Amino acid sequence: MNMLRKGSAGTEVSQLQRILQEKGYPVKIDGIFGSQTYLSVCQFQKSAGLPIDGIVGKDTWNALSLDKLVQDIDTERKNINISPEKSVSIPKNEKQEINFRKAAEILGIEEAAIRAVHQVESGGRNGFLPDGRPIILFEGHIFWSELKKRGINPENHVSGNEDILFLKWNRSAYKGGTAEYERLNRAIAIHRESALSSASWGMFQIMGFNYKLCGCNTISEYVSDMEKSADKQFLAFIKFLQNTKMDILLKNLNWVGFAEKYNGPGYKQNHYDEKLEHAYQQYKNEKLNY
């Protein structure tokens, strides 16, 4: 989308006005970016936490598109009778299809590329355990650094907690499934905020310490979103890609660059880039027929 400002005119201005009108702003759809459209844009930017300049650039278009996606998801949820509080059993159904398609449109990324990340991170599942809690993986070496960030000496808490608190990444500490919550709860007993920040959450396994990049103000808000629905998990992923510029890497199918930034320096050991590319090719070959 082109940058729009006061004085702009045309079909894109009409599209902007239509979105603003749907959101309840008192604008007329006439294709002319006048004073009322300018004021409405400023009001929206304020509500979205964006710089208030009345100019509709990439960030404002993205924020408007994300809000539209939320509205479409809510409408679709009502149409297929899904509760907003409990959408935990939705593997490969129509609701998830809509998410992927719309996210691909908003981000300008191939749907197969987004699905590849989903496949590698959670095996194509909807981000929840059978008991309704989000899938998590607790990272003891992250917990170590998160405690230190908050002025807490991790060495004082190691005894008896060797499987949840250590200096370097240790794959053998993972227990998987519901057992990860046992590890998390023991870490919470030491320090809640550090513990929640040290787990990866949901269908895209984004670490808790990235909560601001996912559009949340606090780690508690982020965890609450992860617990609510697959939709919330998906929207957090979209915001995370945009705020880290990883959407550009994924758009360009730069698997090595994306793998290093998303998975960290250990991506080579995990063959993360190869797994992503393989999953992408699978989805491309299948032509996304579900």
C-alpha positions as CSV (number, residue, x, y, z in Angstrom):
1,M,0.0,0.0,0.0
2,N,1.1,3.5,-0.7
3,M,1.8,6.2,1.9
4,L,-1.3,8.4,2.4
5,R,-1.5,11.8,4.0
6,K,-3.8,14.8,4.1
7,G,-4.5,15.8,0.5
8,S,-4.1,12.3,-0.9
9,A,-7.0,11.0,-3.1
10,G,-8.0,7.8,-4.9
11,T,-9.1,4.3,-4.3
12,E,-6.6,3.6,-1.5
13,V,-8.0,6.6,0.4
14,S,-11.4,5.1,0.0
15,Q,-10.2,1.8,1.3
16,L,-8.6,3.5,4.3
17,Q,-11.9,5.4,5.0
18,R,-13.9,2.2,4.7
19,I,-11.6,0.5,7.3
20,L,-11.9,3.5,9.6
21,Q,-15.6,3.7,9.2
22,E,-15.9,0.0,10.1
23,K,-14.0,0.7,13.2
24,G,-16.5,3.4,14.2
25,Y,-14.6,6.5,13.2
26,P,-16.9,9.3,11.7
27,V,-15.5,9.4,8.2
28,K,-17.2,9.7,4.8
29,I,-16.0,7.4,2.1
30,D,-15.3,9.9,-0.7
31,G,-11.7,9.0,-1.6
32,I,-10.4,12.4,-0.4
33,F,-8.0,12.5,2.6
34,G,-9.5,15.6,4.3
35,S,-9.6,16.9,7.9
36,Q,-12.0,14.3,9.3
37,T,-9.9,11.4,7.8
38,Y,-6.8,13.0,9.2
39,L,-8.3,13.3,12.7
40,S,-9.5,9.8,12.6
41,V,-6.1,8.5,11.6
42,C,-4.5,10.4,14.5
43,Q,-7.1,8.9,16.9
44,F,-6.4,5.4,15.6
45,Q,-2.6,5.9,15.8
46,K,-3.0,7.0,19.5
47,S,-5.1,3.9,20.3
48,A,-2.6,1.7,18.6
49,G,0.5,3.2,20.3
50,L,1.9,4.6,17.1
51,P,3.5,8.0,16.4
52,I,0.6,10.4,16.0
53,D,1.4,12.2,12.7
54,G,-1.8,11.5,10.6
55,I,0.3,9.8,7.9
56,V,-0.7,6.3,6.9
57,G,2.6,4.6,6.2
58,K,3.7,1.0,6.6
59,D,3.2,0.8,10.4
60,T,-0.2,2.3,10.3
61,W,-1.4,0.1,7.4
62,N,-0.1,-2.9,9.3
63,A,-1.9,-2.0,12.5
64,L,-5.1,-1.4,10.6
65,S,-4.7,-4.7,8.8
66,L,-4.1,-6.6,12.1
67,D,-7.2,-5.0,13.6
68,K,-9.1,-6.1,10.5
69,L,-7.8,-9.6,10.9
70,V,-9.0,-9.7,14.5
71,Q,-12.4,-8.6,13.4
72,D,-12.6,-11.2,10.6
73,I,-11.5,-13.9,13.0
74,D,-14.1,-12.9,15.5
75,T,-16.8,-12.9,12.8
76,E,-15.7,-16.3,11.5
77,R,-15.6,-17.7,15.0
78,K,-19.3,-16.6,15.5
79,N,-20.2,-18.1,12.1
80,I,-18.8,-21.5,13.1
81,N,-19.8,-21.3,16.7
82,I,-16.4,-21.3,18.4
83,S,-16.1,-19.9,21.9
84,P,-13.5,-17.0,22.1
85,E,-12.3,-18.3,25.4
86,K,-11.7,-21.9,24.5
87,S,-10.5,-22.6,20.9
88,V,-8.1,-25.4,21.8
89,S,-9.1,-28.2,19.5
90,I,-8.7,-26.8,16.0
91,P,-6.1,-28.8,14.1
92,K,-6.3,-28.1,10.3
93,N,-9.9,-26.9,10.3
94,E,-11.5,-24.0,8.5
95,K,-10.8,-21.4,11.2
96,Q,-7.1,-22.1,11.0
97,E,-7.1,-22.0,7.2
98,I,-8.5,-18.4,7.4
99,N,-5.8,-17.3,9.8
100,F,-3.0,-18.6,7.5
101,R,-4.5,-17.1,4.3
102,K,-5.1,-13.7,5.9
103,A,-1.8,-13.5,7.6
104,A,-0.1,-14.3,4.2
105,E,-2.0,-11.5,2.6
106,I,-1.1,-9.0,5.3
107,L,2.5,-9.9,5.5
108,G,3.0,-10.4,1.8
109,I,4.6,-13.8,2.5
110,E,3.8,-17.1,0.8
111,E,1.3,-19.1,2.8
112,A,3.6,-22.1,2.5
113,A,6.4,-20.3,4.2
114,I,4.3,-19.4,7.2
115,R,3.0,-22.9,7.4
116,A,6.6,-24.2,7.3
117,V,7.4,-22.2,10.5
118,H,4.2,-23.6,12.1
119,Q,5.2,-27.2,11.1
120,V,8.7,-27.0,12.4
121,E,7.8,-25.2,15.7
122,S,4.8,-27.3,16.7
123,G,4.4,-30.1,14.2
124,G,1.4,-28.3,12.6
125,R,-0.6,-28.5,15.9
126,N,-2.8,-25.7,17.3
127,G,-0.5,-24.8,20.1
128,F,-2.3,-26.5,23.0
129,L,-1.9,-29.6,25.1
130,P,-4.8,-32.0,25.4
131,D,-5.6,-30.5,28.8
132,G,-6.1,-27.0,27.2
133,R,-2.9,-25.4,28.4
134,P,-0.5,-23.9,25.8
135,I,2.4,-26.0,24.7
136,I,5.6,-24.7,26.4
137,L,9.2,-25.5,26.6
138,F,11.2,-24.2,29.6
139,E,14.7,-23.1,29.0
140,G,17.0,-23.3,32.1
141,H,19.8,-21.3,30.6
142,I,17.4,-18.4,29.8
143,F,16.0,-18.6,33.3
144,W,19.6,-18.1,34.5
145,S,20.0,-14.9,32.4
146,E,16.5,-13.6,33.2
147,L,17.2,-13.8,37.0
148,K,20.5,-12.0,36.5
149,K,18.7,-9.2,34.6
150,R,16.6,-8.6,37.7
151,G,19.5,-8.5,40.1
152,I,18.9,-12.1,41.4
153,N,22.0,-14.3,41.7
154,P,21.0,-17.6,40.1
155,E,23.8,-19.5,41.8
156,N,21.9,-19.1,45.1
157,H,19.0,-21.2,43.7
158,V,20.8,-23.9,41.8
159,S,20.9,-26.6,44.5
160,G,17.9,-28.9,44.0
161,N,17.0,-27.1,40.7
162,E,19.8,-28.3,38.5
163,D,17.3,-29.3,35.8
164,I,15.7,-25.8,35.6
165,L,18.6,-23.5,36.2
166,F,21.9,-23.8,34.4
167,L,24.4,-21.6,32.6
168,K,24.4,-23.2,29.1
169,W,21.7,-24.7,26.9
170,N,21.1,-28.3,27.9
171,R,18.7,-30.4,25.7
172,S,18.7,-33.3,28.2
173,A,16.8,-31.1,30.7
174,Y,13.7,-31.1,28.5
175,K,10.8,-33.3,29.7
176,G,8.2,-32.3,27.1
177,G,4.4,-32.2,27.3
178,T,2.7,-31.5,30.6
179,A,6.0,-32.2,32.4
180,E,7.3,-28.8,31.2
181,Y,4.7,-27.2,33.5
182,E,6.2,-28.9,36.5
183,R,9.5,-27.4,35.6
184,L,7.9,-24.0,35.0
185,N,6.0,-24.0,38.3
186,R,9.2,-24.8,40.2
187,A,10.9,-21.8,38.5
188,I,7.9,-19.6,39.3
189,A,8.4,-20.4,43.0
190,I,11.9,-18.8,42.6
191,H,10.7,-15.7,40.6
192,R,7.5,-15.6,38.6
193,E,8.3,-13.0,35.9
194,S,11.7,-14.5,35.2
195,A,10.2,-18.0,34.9
196,L,7.4,-17.0,32.5
197,S,9.9,-15.1,30.4
198,S,12.0,-18.2,30.1
199,A,9.5,-20.5,28.4
200,S,8.6,-20.6,24.7
201,W,4.8,-20.6,24.2
202,G,2.2,-21.8,21.8
203,M,2.1,-22.9,18.2
204,F,5.1,-20.7,17.2
205,Q,7.1,-21.2,20.4
206,I,8.0,-17.6,20.9
207,M,10.0,-17.0,24.0
208,G,8.3,-15.1,26.8
209,F,10.9,-12.4,27.0
210,N,9.8,-11.3,23.6
211,Y,6.4,-10.2,24.9
212,K,6.8,-6.6,23.9
213,L,7.7,-7.6,20.3
214,C,4.4,-9.6,20.3
215,G,2.4,-6.5,21.1
216,C,2.0,-7.0,24.9
217,N,2.7,-4.7,27.7
218,T,3.7,-7.3,30.3
219,I,4.7,-10.9,30.4
220,S,1.5,-11.7,32.2
221,E,-0.5,-10.2,29.3
222,Y,1.5,-12.3,26.9
223,V,0.9,-15.5,28.8
224,S,-2.8,-14.7,29.1
225,D,-3.0,-14.3,25.3
226,M,-1.2,-17.6,24.8
227,E,-3.8,-19.3,27.1
228,K,-6.8,-17.8,25.4
229,S,-6.8,-19.1,21.9
230,A,-4.9,-20.2,18.8
231,D,-6.0,-16.9,17.2
232,K,-4.1,-14.9,19.9
233,Q,-1.0,-17.0,19.4
234,F,-1.2,-16.5,15.7
235,L,-1.6,-12.7,16.0
236,A,1.4,-12.5,18.4
237,F,3.4,-14.4,15.8
238,I,2.4,-11.8,13.1
239,K,3.4,-8.9,15.3
240,F,6.6,-10.6,16.3
241,L,7.6,-11.0,12.6
242,Q,6.8,-7.4,11.8
243,N,8.5,-5.9,14.8
244,T,11.7,-7.9,14.3
245,K,11.8,-7.5,10.5
246,M,11.8,-11.2,10.2
247,D,8.9,-10.9,7.8
248,I,11.3,-9.7,5.2
249,L,13.6,-12.7,5.7
250,L,10.6,-15.1,5.4
251,K,9.2,-13.2,2.4
252,N,12.6,-13.7,0.6
253,L,12.7,-17.3,1.7
254,N,16.0,-16.6,3.4
255,W,16.0,-19.8,5.4
256,V,19.5,-19.4,6.9
257,G,18.9,-15.7,7.9
258,F,15.4,-16.5,9.3
259,A,16.7,-19.6,11.2
260,E,19.5,-17.8,12.9
261,K,17.3,-14.9,14.0
262,Y,14.3,-17.0,15.0
263,N,16.0,-20.0,16.5
264,G,19.3,-18.5,17.7
265,P,22.9,-19.4,17.0
266,G,22.2,-23.1,17.7
267,Y,20.1,-23.3,14.5
268,K,22.9,-25.2,12.6
269,Q,23.1,-27.9,15.3
270,N,19.3,-28.2,15.1
271,H,19.3,-28.1,11.2
272,Y,16.6,-25.5,11.6
273,D,17.1,-23.9,8.2
274,E,17.0,-27.3,6.5
275,K,13.8,-28.3,8.3
276,L,12.1,-25.0,7.3
277,E,13.0,-25.3,3.7
278,H,11.9,-29.0,3.6
279,A,8.6,-28.1,5.2
280,Y,8.1,-25.2,2.8
281,Q,8.8,-27.5,-0.2
282,Q,6.3,-30.0,1.1
283,Y,3.5,-27.4,1.3
284,K,4.4,-26.0,-2.1
285,N,4.3,-29.5,-3.6
286,E,1.0,-30.2,-2.0
287,K,-0.4,-26.9,-3.3
288,L,-1.9,-26.2,0.1
289,N,-4.8,-28.6,-0.5
290,Y,-6.3,-29.4,2.9
